[in-house]
Amino acid sequence: MRPIRRTLAALLCAAAMLSAPAALVATGTLSGCSTSSSARHDSAVATAEKSVQIAFETVDAFLAWEYANRAVAPEAARTVATELRAKAPATFRAAWAAIAEYKATRGASEATRMTARVDIALNLATNLPWTR
Amino acid sequence: MDPLTIIAAMTAASKLIEVGTKIIETRRRNRELTAEEAEAWRVYLESKLEQPHWSV
């Protein structure tokens, strides 16, 4: 593996750390959401917020790297970056808005929407080719 | 090795440390954000999205 690819792979492997929060969100930490009255200790919200923030930092780092090194970046990196630039902004905005909506209502339907949108945001980072 | 490749690798390594630190700090947090913190991060998100590397 060329050094540039190895270093890029290391950068993007940070996204692998996303699998833990993704699993937490997907496997039932939301079960107690509708009865939670604590605005500061809802583990589902804490996990969702952390997941979106980490996913965003990962995608942002990748795009910053691709932008700064376009001359030497692999063609596949450019293709992924172009796709991310087109769809990631709306995805992250929607995920953050869904979390805010759930925090305002603590309702079951809002919890479901929050989980779905956070998962979509997570997939942007975890589906980068180098993290598979 | 191509100097451009070396520079690109060093840039990526530096970014890796920066991002890794942010990820570790975020993962340590065990509470949800306050309304002010959530709004501050939304503003941070919007400011990031306006940077050149996010331009289509």
gemmi code that builds the backbone of each chain (N, CA, C; Angstrom):
import gemmi

chains = {
    "A": [
        ("MET", (0.845, -1.193, 0.000), (0.000, 0.000, 0.000), (0.881, 1.244, 0.000)),
        ("ARG", (0.573, 2.178, -0.863), (1.364, 3.405, -0.903), (1.156, 4.191, 0.385)),
        ("PRO", (2.209, 4.955, 0.807), (2.099, 5.711, 2.067), (0.875, 6.619, 2.101)),
        ("ILE", (0.578, 7.267, 0.983), (-0.553, 8.196, 0.969), (-1.857, 7.458, 1.242)),
        ("ARG", (-1.977, 6.267, 0.678), (-3.187, 5.485, 0.900), (-3.247, 4.977, 2.343)),
        ("ARG", (-2.065, 4.597, 2.873), (-2.018, 4.070, 4.236), (-2.443, 5.152, 5.225)),
        ("THR", (-1.943, 6.373, 5.022), (-2.280, 7.459, 5.935), (-3.743, 7.842, 5.801)),
        ("LEU", (-4.226, 7.863, 4.577), (-5.638, 8.165, 4.368), (-6.503, 7.098, 5.016)),
        ("ALA", (-6.065, 5.869, 4.901), (-6.818, 4.777, 5.514), (-6.879, 4.952, 7.028)),
        ("ALA", (-5.761, 5.373, 7.622), (-5.743, 5.590, 9.070), (-6.702, 6.705, 9.459)),
        ("LEU", (-6.700, 7.762, 8.667), (-7.611, 8.875, 8.939), (-9.053, 8.397, 8.914)),
        ("LEU", (-9.377, 7.639, 7.897), (-10.763, 7.239, 7.730), (-11.169, 6.091, 8.642)),
        ("CYS", (-10.186, 5.380, 9.151), (-10.516, 4.308, 10.089), (-11.051, 4.874, 11.404)),
        ("ALA", (-10.856, 6.171, 11.619), (-11.476, 6.797, 12.793), (-12.982, 6.590, 12.742)),
        ("ALA", (-13.483, 6.483, 11.530), (-14.921, 6.277, 11.362), (-15.369, 4.925, 11.893)),
        ("ALA", (-14.430, 3.998, 11.980), (-14.792, 2.685, 12.513), (-15.265, 2.806, 13.952)),
        ("MET", (-14.787, 3.848, 14.640), (-15.205, 4.066, 16.019), (-16.693, 4.387, 16.093)),
        ("LEU", (-17.270, 4.695, 14.952), (-18.686, 5.036, 14.933), (-19.565, 3.817, 15.134)),
        ("SER", (-19.041, 2.642, 14.903), (-19.886, 1.460, 14.950), (-20.490, 1.247, 16.332)),
        ("ALA", (-19.769, 1.605, 17.385), (-20.317, 1.410, 18.724), (-21.538, 2.276, 18.977)),
        ("PRO", (-21.434, 3.599, 18.799), (-22.644, 4.382, 19.007), (-23.756, 4.012, 18.057)),
        ("ALA", (-23.414, 3.629, 16.827), (-24.443, 3.237, 15.869), (-25.221, 2.051, 16.406)),
        ("ALA", (-24.475, 1.103, 16.961), (-25.129, -0.085, 17.482), (-26.013, 0.258, 18.676)),
        ("LEU", (-25.535, 1.173, 19.504), (-26.329, 1.559, 20.668), (-27.643, 2.194, 20.253)),
        ("VAL", (-27.560, 3.057, 19.261), (-28.768, 3.734, 18.803), (-29.723, 2.731, 18.185)),
        ("ALA", (-29.139, 1.774, 17.439), (-29.983, 0.860, 16.676), (-30.558, -0.275, 17.512)),
        ("THR", (-29.963, -0.552, 18.659), (-30.381, -1.768, 19.367), (-31.078, -1.505, 20.686)),
        ("GLY", (-31.769, -0.404, 20.778), (-32.680, -0.318, 21.901), (-32.401, 0.676, 22.991)),
        ("THR", (-31.445, 1.535, 22.856), (-31.265, 2.530, 23.909), (-32.415, 3.523, 23.894)),
        ("LEU", (-33.226, 3.451, 22.851), (-34.368, 4.355, 22.787), (-35.573, 3.802, 23.533)),
        ("SER", (-35.452, 2.604, 24.077), (-36.617, 1.968, 24.676), (-37.221, 2.791, 25.809)),
        ("GLY", (-36.409, 3.561, 26.506), (-36.958, 4.325, 27.610), (-37.204, 5.776, 27.291)),
        ("CYS", (-37.130, 6.137, 26.050), (-37.200, 7.542, 25.676), (-38.496, 8.211, 26.079)),
        ("SER", (-39.607, 7.541, 25.811), (-40.870, 8.224, 25.993), (-41.170, 8.503, 27.457)),
        ("THR", (-40.484, 7.813, 28.365), (-40.763, 8.044, 29.774), (-39.696, 8.901, 30.438)),
        ("SER", (-38.676, 9.262, 29.707), (-37.614, 10.038, 30.316), (-38.051, 11.473, 30.543)),
        ("SER", (-37.828, 11.960, 31.747), (-38.191, 13.346, 32.012), (-36.957, 14.201, 32.247)),
        ("SER", (-35.783, 13.555, 32.262), (-34.566, 14.306, 32.490), (-34.048, 14.878, 31.188)),
        ("ALA", (-33.879, 16.177, 31.159), (-33.412, 16.810, 29.928), (-31.927, 16.608, 29.738)),
        ("ARG", (-31.203, 16.219, 30.761), (-29.750, 16.158, 30.692), (-29.206, 14.749, 30.728)),
        ("HIS", (-30.032, 13.731, 31.003), (-29.492, 12.390, 31.195), (-30.181, 11.341, 30.335)),
        ("ASP", (-30.689, 11.765, 29.192), (-31.315, 10.821, 28.273), (-30.207, 10.190, 27.436)),
        ("SER", (-29.940, 8.923, 27.722), (-28.792, 8.285, 27.050), (-28.996, 8.186, 25.543)),
        ("ALA", (-30.250, 8.062, 25.109), (-30.501, 7.975, 23.662), (-30.101, 9.281, 22.979)),
        ("VAL", (-30.423, 10.390, 23.629), (-30.066, 11.690, 23.060), (-28.555, 11.881, 23.097)),
        ("ALA", (-27.965, 11.531, 24.231), (-26.510, 11.687, 24.350), (-25.804, 10.885, 23.264)),
        ("THR", (-26.273, 9.659, 23.045), (-25.660, 8.810, 22.024), (-25.895, 9.371, 20.624)),
        ("ALA", (-27.107, 9.839, 20.379), (-27.425, 10.390, 19.052), (-26.567, 11.621, 18.768)),
        ("GLU", (-26.455, 12.505, 19.756), (-25.653, 13.719, 19.554), (-24.188, 13.379, 19.294)),
        ("LYS", (-23.676, 12.460, 20.083), (-22.271, 12.074, 19.902), (-22.061, 11.430, 18.536)),
        ("SER", (-23.017, 10.604, 18.139), (-22.887, 9.906, 16.854), (-22.838, 10.883, 15.690)),
        ("VAL", (-23.738, 11.870, 15.725), (-23.774, 12.849, 14.631), (-22.498, 13.684, 14.633)),
        ("GLN", (-22.061, 14.087, 15.808), (-20.849, 14.915, 15.886), (-19.622, 14.158, 15.383)),
        ("ILE", (-19.498, 12.904, 15.784), (-18.333, 12.115, 15.353), (-18.405, 11.829, 13.858)),
        ("ALA", (-19.602, 11.514, 13.379), (-19.756, 11.266, 11.937), (-19.391, 12.522, 11.152)),
        ("PHE", (-19.837, 13.677, 11.643), (-19.532, 14.914, 10.931), (-18.038, 15.198, 10.936)),
        ("GLU", (-17.392, 15.035, 12.086), (-15.948, 15.296, 12.145), (-15.185, 14.382, 11.198)),
        ("THR", (-15.644, 13.143, 11.085), (-14.981, 12.184, 10.196), (-15.132, 12.596, 8.736)),
        ("VAL", (-16.361, 12.922, 8.359), (-16.615, 13.327, 6.971), (-15.896, 14.643, 6.658)),
        ("ASP", (-15.953, 15.574, 7.618), (-15.292, 16.865, 7.422), (-13.785, 16.687, 7.229)),
        ("ALA", (-13.194, 15.814, 8.029), (-11.748, 15.573, 7.913), (-11.414, 14.967, 6.554)),
        ("PHE", (-12.234, 14.040, 6.121), (-12.000, 13.419, 4.819), (-12.088, 14.456, 3.694)),
        ("LEU", (-13.140, 15.303, 3.737), (-13.304, 16.300, 2.678), (-12.180, 17.333, 2.705)),
        ("ALA", (-11.741, 17.719, 3.896), (-10.638, 18.676, 4.005), (-9.364, 18.074, 3.418)),
        ("TRP", (-9.144, 16.787, 3.720), (-7.957, 16.114, 3.176), (-8.038, 16.024, 1.655)),
        ("GLU", (-9.203, 15.622, 1.154), (-9.361, 15.464, -0.306), (-9.175, 16.810, -1.005)),
        ("TYR", (-9.696, 17.867, -0.392), (-9.611, 19.206, -0.986), (-8.151, 19.674, -1.044)),
        ("ALA", (-7.421, 19.399, 0.036), (-6.031, 19.857, 0.118), (-5.083, 19.020, -0.732)),
        ("ASN", (-5.493, 17.798, -1.052), (-4.585, 16.871, -1.748), (-5.179, 16.325, -3.037)),
        ("ARG", (-5.991, 17.144, -3.674), (-6.707, 16.663, -4.855), (-5.750, 16.170, -5.944)),
        ("ALA", (-4.582, 16.803, -6.006), (-3.643, 16.435, -7.076), (-3.132, 15.003, -6.932)),
        ("VAL", (-3.079, 14.518, -5.698), (-2.517, 13.180, -5.497), (-3.540, 12.184, -4.949)),
        ("ALA", (-4.744, 12.662, -4.660), (-5.749, 11.758, -4.094), (-6.204, 10.740, -5.136)),
        ("PRO", (-6.493, 9.532, -4.688), (-6.999, 8.523, -5.622), (-8.337, 8.974, -6.226)),
        ("GLU", (-8.598, 8.531, -7.419), (-9.831, 8.902, -8.112), (-11.065, 8.521, -7.282)),
        ("ALA", (-10.974, 7.375, -6.610), (-12.106, 6.925, -5.791), (-12.415, 7.927, -4.679)),
        ("ALA", (-11.366, 8.550, -4.130), (-11.566, 9.536, -3.068), (-12.322, 10.742, -3.608)),
        ("ARG", (-11.993, 11.155, -4.811), (-12.673, 12.302, -5.424), (-14.139, 11.985, -5.669)),
        ("THR", (-14.398, 10.768, -6.097), (-15.782, 10.380, -6.377), (-16.615, 10.401, -5.094)),
        ("VAL", (-16.058, 9.819, -4.033), (-16.776, 9.792, -2.757), (-16.960, 11.209, -2.232)),
        ("ALA", (-15.919, 12.025, -2.351), (-15.995, 13.403, -1.853), (-17.084, 14.190, -2.580)),
        ("THR", (-17.177, 14.013, -3.864), (-18.196, 14.723, -4.639), (-19.601, 14.329, -4.175)),
        ("GLU", (-19.787, 13.043, -3.939), (-21.097, 12.577, -3.465), (-21.405, 13.145, -2.082)),
        ("LEU", (-20.399, 13.142, -1.213), (-20.613, 13.649, 0.144), (-20.951, 15.128, 0.136)),
        ("ARG", (-20.249, 15.889, -0.706), (-20.518, 17.336, -0.752), (-21.950, 17.609, -1.198)),
        ("ALA", (-22.485, 16.724, -2.009), (-23.840, 16.934, -2.517), (-24.900, 16.583, -1.477)),
        ("LYS", (-24.690, 15.508, -0.731), (-25.788, 15.059, 0.130), (-25.541, 15.175, 1.637)),
        ("ALA", (-24.302, 15.297, 2.054), (-24.036, 15.303, 3.494), (-24.595, 16.530, 4.232)),
        ("PRO", (-24.507, 17.740, 3.670), (-25.029, 18.884, 4.433), (-26.481, 18.713, 4.863)),
        ("ALA", (-27.339, 18.322, 3.935), (-28.756, 18.147, 4.270), (-28.943, 17.016, 5.276)),
        ("THR", (-28.131, 15.983, 5.142), (-28.249, 14.833, 6.048), (-27.894, 15.224, 7.483)),
        ("PHE", (-26.792, 15.958, 7.643), (-26.394, 16.350, 9.004), (-27.371, 17.364, 9.601)),
        ("ARG", (-27.835, 18.288, 8.757), (-28.836, 19.253, 9.267), (-30.094, 18.516, 9.726)),
        ("ALA", (-30.535, 17.556, 8.926), (-31.764, 16.817, 9.259), (-31.592, 16.009, 10.538)),
        ("ALA", (-30.427, 15.394, 10.702), (-30.183, 14.591, 11.906), (-30.186, 15.481, 13.148)),
        ("TRP", (-29.498, 16.634, 13.039), (-29.437, 17.527, 14.210), (-30.820, 18.085, 14.532)),
        ("ALA", (-31.591, 18.406, 13.483), (-32.946, 18.929, 13.687), (-33.839, 17.861, 14.322)),
        ("ALA", (-33.669, 16.613, 13.911), (-34.489, 15.532, 14.466), (-34.188, 15.330, 15.949)),
        ("ILE", (-32.922, 15.485, 16.321), (-32.560, 15.367, 17.741), (-33.230, 16.500, 18.536)),
        ("ALA", (-33.156, 17.705, 17.980), (-33.767, 18.860, 18.655), (-35.277, 18.663, 18.795)),
        ("GLU", (-35.868, 18.119, 17.749), (-37.317, 17.877, 17.770), (-37.669, 16.854, 18.859)),
        ("TYR", (-36.866, 15.804, 18.946), (-37.134, 14.798, 19.968), (-36.935, 15.387, 21.367)),
        ("LYS", (-35.902, 16.201, 21.545), (-35.649, 16.784, 22.863), (-36.800, 17.698, 23.287)),
        ("ALA", (-37.460, 18.298, 22.297), (-38.558, 19.209, 22.614), (-39.820, 18.455, 23.012)),
        ("THR", (-39.997, 17.240, 22.456), (-41.255, 16.527, 22.678), (-41.118, 15.253, 23.517)),
        ("ARG", (-39.974, 14.575, 23.391), (-39.728, 13.267, 24.010), (-40.792, 12.251, 23.574)),
        ("GLY", (-41.324, 12.419, 22.382), (-42.356, 11.506, 21.889), (-41.769, 10.305, 21.172)),
        ("ALA", (-42.588, 9.247, 21.069), (-42.124, 8.004, 20.442), (-41.865, 8.184, 18.950)),
        ("SER", (-42.745, 8.902, 18.266), (-42.555, 9.068, 16.818), (-41.320, 9.921, 16.530)),
        ("GLU", (-41.094, 10.914, 17.395), (-39.896, 11.741, 17.226), (-38.628, 10.930, 17.504)),
        ("ALA", (-38.740, 9.991, 18.459), (-37.593, 9.120, 18.762), (-37.256, 8.243, 17.558)),
        ("THR", (-38.311, 7.735, 16.919), (-38.100, 6.891, 15.736), (-37.459, 7.688, 14.612)),
        ("ARG", (-37.956, 8.909, 14.423), (-37.403, 9.764, 13.363), (-35.941, 10.126, 13.674)),
        ("MET", (-35.689, 10.414, 14.949), (-34.313, 10.756, 15.341), (-33.372, 9.582, 15.042)),
        ("THR", (-33.785, 8.393, 15.424), (-32.933, 7.213, 15.185), (-32.660, 7.027, 13.709)),
        ("ALA", (-33.696, 7.172, 12.909), (-33.545, 6.961, 11.462), (-32.588, 7.984, 10.855)),
        ("ARG", (-32.760, 9.238, 11.239), (-31.915, 10.285, 10.638), (-30.476, 10.230, 11.148)),
        ("VAL", (-30.315, 9.849, 12.387), (-28.948, 9.703, 12.908), (-28.246, 8.545, 12.212)),
        ("ASP", (-28.984, 7.469, 11.974), (-28.389, 6.319, 11.272), (-27.944, 6.706, 9.858)),
        ("ILE", (-28.746, 7.526, 9.193), (-28.377, 7.963, 7.838), (-27.093, 8.790, 7.891)),
        ("ALA", (-27.010, 9.667, 8.894), (-25.793, 10.484, 9.040), (-24.577, 9.602, 9.337)),
        ("LEU", (-24.786, 8.607, 10.193), (-23.685, 7.689, 10.517), (-23.212, 6.934, 9.291)),
        ("ASN", (-24.162, 6.543, 8.456), (-23.803, 5.770, 7.268), (-22.900, 6.549, 6.321)),
        ("LEU", (-23.025, 7.870, 6.338), (-22.148, 8.668, 5.476), (-20.685, 8.413, 5.827)),
        ("ALA", (-20.421, 8.297, 7.118), (-19.036, 8.101, 7.558), (-18.620, 6.639, 7.513)),
        ("THR", (-19.524, 5.763, 7.952), (-19.126, 4.351, 8.044), (-19.090, 3.670, 6.685)),
        ("ASN", (-19.731, 4.269, 5.693), (-19.712, 3.658, 4.362), (-18.609, 4.179, 3.464)),
        ("LEU", (-17.708, 4.991, 4.018), (-16.558, 5.401, 3.220), (-15.788, 4.133, 2.840)),
        ("PRO", (-15.294, 4.048, 1.606), (-14.688, 2.804, 1.131), (-13.565, 2.281, 2.020)),
        ("TRP", (-12.801, 3.178, 2.633), (-11.641, 2.751, 3.403), (-11.999, 2.213, 4.774)),
        ("THR", (-13.264, 2.384, 5.204), (-13.659, 1.903, 6.515), (-14.299, 0.534, 6.437)),
        ("ARG", (-14.461, -0.011, 5.231), (-15.137, -1.317, 5.107), (-14.161, -2.448, 5.340)),
    ],
    "B": [
        ("MET", (10.649, 9.142, -2.701), (9.192, 9.336, -2.716), (8.859, 10.745, -3.204)),
        ("ASP", (7.790, 10.847, -3.907), (7.318, 12.110, -4.448), (7.062, 13.115, -3.306)),
        ("PRO", (7.662, 14.318, -3.371), (7.470, 15.304, -2.291), (5.999, 15.628, -2.040)),
        ("LEU", (5.212, 15.669, -3.108), (3.777, 15.945, -2.942), (3.115, 14.860, -2.093)),
        ("THR", (3.543, 13.641, -2.318), (2.983, 12.519, -1.567), (3.360, 12.616, -0.097)),
        ("ILE", (4.612, 13.019, 0.158), (5.068, 13.156, 1.546), (4.263, 14.242, 2.259)),
        ("ILE", (4.093, 15.370, 1.578), (3.330, 16.474, 2.184), (1.889, 16.043, 2.447)),
        ("ALA", (1.303, 15.360, 1.475), (-0.083, 14.911, 1.647), (-0.202, 13.944, 2.820)),
        ("ALA", (0.770, 13.063, 2.948), (0.747, 12.092, 4.043), (0.887, 12.790, 5.391)),
        ("MET", (1.773, 13.803, 5.456), (1.968, 14.533, 6.710), (0.712, 15.318, 7.074)),
        ("THR", (0.077, 15.907, 6.068), (-1.163, 16.645, 6.316), (-2.231, 15.716, 6.867)),
        ("ALA", (-2.343, 14.560, 6.258), (-3.357, 13.600, 6.701), (-3.068, 13.115, 8.120)),
        ("ALA", (-1.780, 12.895, 8.427), (-1.419, 12.438, 9.772), (-1.763, 13.490, 10.815)),
        ("SER", (-1.484, 14.755, 10.492), (-1.798, 15.850, 11.402), (-3.309, 15.935, 11.624)),
        ("LYS", (-4.051, 15.782, 10.532), (-5.513, 15.845, 10.620), (-6.041, 14.674, 11.443)),
        ("LEU", (-5.395, 13.525, 11.303), (-5.810, 12.336, 12.044), (-5.729, 12.590, 13.545)),
        ("ILE", (-4.650, 13.211, 13.982), (-4.484, 13.506, 15.410), (-5.563, 14.468, 15.886)),
        ("GLU", (-5.796, 15.506, 15.080), (-6.797, 16.510, 15.442), (-8.187, 15.884, 15.544)),
        ("VAL", (-8.553, 15.103, 14.541), (-9.876, 14.486, 14.532), (-9.991, 13.435, 15.633)),
        ("GLY", (-8.935, 12.668, 15.830), (-8.947, 11.647, 16.876), (-9.178, 12.255, 18.243)),
        ("THR", (-8.546, 13.388, 18.498), (-8.724, 14.069, 19.782), (-10.170, 14.501, 19.967)),
        ("LYS", (-10.739, 15.078, 18.911), (-12.144, 15.510, 18.992), (-13.069, 14.324, 19.244)),
        ("ILE", (-12.811, 13.221, 18.549), (-13.664, 12.039, 18.691), (-13.577, 11.481, 20.106)),
        ("ILE", (-12.373, 11.425, 20.648), (-12.206, 10.893, 22.005), (-12.926, 11.784, 23.014)),
        ("GLU", (-12.784, 13.096, 22.849), (-13.459, 14.023, 23.771), (-14.971, 13.864, 23.690)),
        ("THR", (-15.466, 13.717, 22.460), (-16.913, 13.576, 22.278), (-17.414, 12.276, 22.883)),
        ("ARG", (-16.672, 11.197, 22.664), (-17.119, 9.893, 23.160), (-17.118, 9.825, 24.689)),
        ("ARG", (-16.309, 10.646, 25.335), (-16.250, 10.636, 26.804), (-17.513, 11.245, 27.426)),
        ("ARG", (-18.165, 12.120, 26.685), (-19.315, 12.838, 27.247), (-20.444, 11.849, 27.512)),
        ("ASN", (-21.031, 11.904, 28.710), (-22.100, 10.956, 29.027), (-23.396, 11.660, 29.415)),
        ("ARG", (-23.639, 12.764, 28.784), (-24.885, 13.493, 29.016), (-25.308, 14.119, 27.707)),
        ("GLU", (-26.565, 14.506, 27.625), (-26.988, 15.200, 26.421), (-26.573, 16.668, 26.515)),
        ("LEU", (-26.502, 17.310, 25.371), (-26.071, 18.706, 25.339), (-27.175, 19.612, 25.868)),
        ("THR", (-26.775, 20.720, 26.460), (-27.756, 21.729, 26.840), (-28.251, 22.404, 25.566)),
        ("ALA", (-29.323, 23.165, 25.686), (-29.868, 23.870, 24.521), (-28.806, 24.805, 23.933)),
        ("GLU", (-28.051, 25.449, 24.812), (-27.023, 26.381, 24.334), (-25.898, 25.635, 23.601)),
        ("GLU", (-25.504, 24.512, 24.154), (-24.443, 23.718, 23.518), (-24.898, 23.168, 22.171)),
        ("ALA", (-26.163, 22.713, 22.116), (-26.693, 22.169, 20.865), (-26.763, 23.262, 19.800)),
        ("GLU", (-27.185, 24.458, 20.201), (-27.263, 25.573, 19.251), (-25.851, 25.982, 18.807)),
        ("ALA", (-24.921, 25.964, 19.742), (-23.546, 26.312, 19.389), (-22.987, 25.320, 18.374)),
        ("TRP", (-23.317, 24.045, 18.535), (-22.811, 23.055, 17.571), (-23.503, 23.209, 16.221)),
        ("ARG", (-24.787, 23.584, 16.233), (-25.478, 23.824, 14.962), (-24.807, 24.977, 14.210)),
        ("VAL", (-24.448, 26.020, 14.946), (-23.754, 27.153, 14.328), (-22.384, 26.706, 13.799)),
        ("TYR", (-21.700, 25.874, 14.575), (-20.403, 25.319, 14.147), (-20.573, 24.518, 12.865)),
        ("LEU", (-21.631, 23.690, 12.814), (-21.911, 22.885, 11.618), (-22.097, 23.786, 10.402)),
        ("GLU", (-22.917, 24.823, 10.566), (-23.180, 25.724, 9.430), (-21.911, 26.441, 8.986)),
        ("SER", (-21.088, 26.825, 9.946), (-19.850, 27.526, 9.576), (-18.904, 26.593, 8.833)),
        ("LYS", (-18.862, 25.338, 9.244), (-18.032, 24.349, 8.553), (-18.530, 24.127, 7.130)),
        ("LEU", (-19.845, 24.053, 6.980), (-20.419, 23.759, 5.666), (-20.175, 24.880, 4.660)),
        ("GLU", (-19.806, 26.049, 5.164), (-19.511, 27.168, 4.268), (-18.047, 27.221, 3.856)),
        ("GLN", (-17.238, 26.368, 4.442), (-15.815, 26.377, 4.105), (-15.591, 25.773, 2.712)),
        ("PRO", (-14.481, 26.160, 2.088), (-14.243, 25.755, 0.688), (-14.271, 24.248, 0.447)),
        ("HIS", (-13.785, 23.471, 1.413), (-13.742, 22.030, 1.149), (-15.111, 21.378, 1.142)),
        ("TRP", (-16.142, 22.153, 1.504), (-17.512, 21.628, 1.425), (-18.225, 22.107, 0.170)),
        ("SER", (-17.591, 22.955, -0.602), (-18.248, 23.465, -1.805), (-18.313, 22.388, -2.872)),
        ("VAL", (-19.460, 22.264, -3.487), (-19.628, 21.241, -4.529), (-18.855, 21.651, -5.774)),
    ],
}
model = gemmi.Model(1)
for chain_id, residues in chains.items():
    chain = gemmi.Chain(chain_id)
    for i, (resn, *xyz) in enumerate(residues, 1):
        res = gemmi.Residue()
        res.name, res.seqid = resn, gemmi.SeqId(i, " ")
        for name, pos in zip(("N", "CA", "C"), xyz):
            atom = gemmi.Atom()
            atom.name, atom.element = name, gemmi.Element(name[0])
            atom.pos, atom.b_iso = gemmi.Position(*pos), 0.0
            res.add_atom(atom)
        chain.add_residue(res)
    model.add_chain(chain)
structure = gemmi.Structure()
structure.add_model(model)
structure.setup_entities()
